Amino acid sequence: MTTSRFRLCPIPDGLADPAWLLSWYRGPCETLAASVEEARWLAAGRYTIAAQKDPRLASQVSPWLDSSLVAVEPVTADQGELSPGGVA
């Protein structure tokens, strides 16, 4: 399976969205993944807070999975080592 490097960048206008309460990190990251969707899931797995006491957040989805909150773009230049499935 071929992997590509992706950069995920939170969209500044979306940082006030309640979904961000589910993430302990709100900055850019990079990952090696087979697709944009896998890159989003890897970031969500790395940065999503596992349990929230606020019941209003039960219906929220990780912001890393929402294309209106996080932009994803392929990285073409080699910018250091990442193992497949790694998030940095």
LINPE-V245826 format. One record per helix or strand of 3 or more residues. SS is the DSSP state (H for helix, E for strand). FROM is the first residue (numbers start at 1). TO is the last residue. If there is no record, write none. Layout:
{{SS	FROM	TO} {SS	FROM	TO}}
This chain:
{{E	4	10} {H	12	14} {H	18	22} {E	29	33} {H	36	47} {H	55	59} {H	63	65} {E	70	74}}
